[in-house]
Amino acid sequence: MKETRYLERRTIQLFGLTIDRHISAPNELEFPGYNYHLLCFLLSDGNQQKLTRIGKQESEKPQAKGDFWICPAEVSGLWAWDSTDESLMFVIDPLFVRRMAEEIDGLDANNVELLSTVSAHDPQISAIARLFQTEFDTGCLGGQLYVESLTQVFIIHLLRQYCAFAPKKLHDESLPNNRLQQVVDYIHSYLDRPLHLAELAEISGISQYHFCRLFKQSMGVAPYQYVLQQRMEKAKKLLQQRKYAIAEIALLVGCTDQSRFAKHFKKYFGVTPGMFLRK
């Protein structure tokens, strides 16, 4: 087996999921199977695939931009290509997928099995992959909370469409008012630092998946959207006080990049922080 040759590489490391954005030179890779799931999404045009083999599935046709393959844990694979390609590689911990399945429907973790997939195209996978791709270049105010929420959407879609079982339909519920208020108070207390789904879910006393679903049902927006809104509202109030410089306000609402802060502010209020002050 040859070693992968990356011309460029960047990585996002999350709990249960590693996302690798890379440009790879022509190569041939073969392995007996890893202890994690792989999903590779092609970002570039002009692929010259010679062979894709995952388990018993095999394809010799080139892949189009937006195509992807899934190689489940412990399944052997072989790839050979003659082009320089840009891809997103999702390295997924099987234990993380099983835990998500249990949290969604209380399913037996032993039933969770991703299906081998070759040269597939899925509009939802494409949308999720491009949001992750954008996150490599942006970030800031949405931060970790946004990426964790996007990870949940990604894993749930895999469970629904590329797993050996179909999740049950969820019943409508709501987050108790006292728990919801505790979460909201906590968010407002720590708008100046990164917030994580795990800590918000722990305050609510339920799993991360159910917290995201019930929070949105109660508040009308996802947790990361609510946090963004509150950070912008706080920034607006701080600007009105005229006590802080714009760079200081950016830090007080959890953003270390002033230009990105200005971009988010303009998105919400139609003007940049500087224009807001002049008015």
Secondary structure, DSSP 8 states (H G I E B T S, - for coil): -----EEEEEEEEETTEEEEEEEE-SEEEEES--SSEEEEEE-SS---EEEEEETTEEE-S---TT-EEEE-TT--EEEEESS-EEEEEEEE-HHHHHHHHHHHH---GGG--B--EEEE--HHHHHHHHHHHHHHH--TTSHHHHHHHHHHHHHHHHHHHSBSS-----------HHHHHHHHHHHHHTTTS---HHHHHHHHTS-HHHHHHHHHHHHSS-HHHHHHHHHHHHHHHHHHHT-S-HHHHHHHTT-S-HHHHHHHHHHHHSS-HHHHHH-
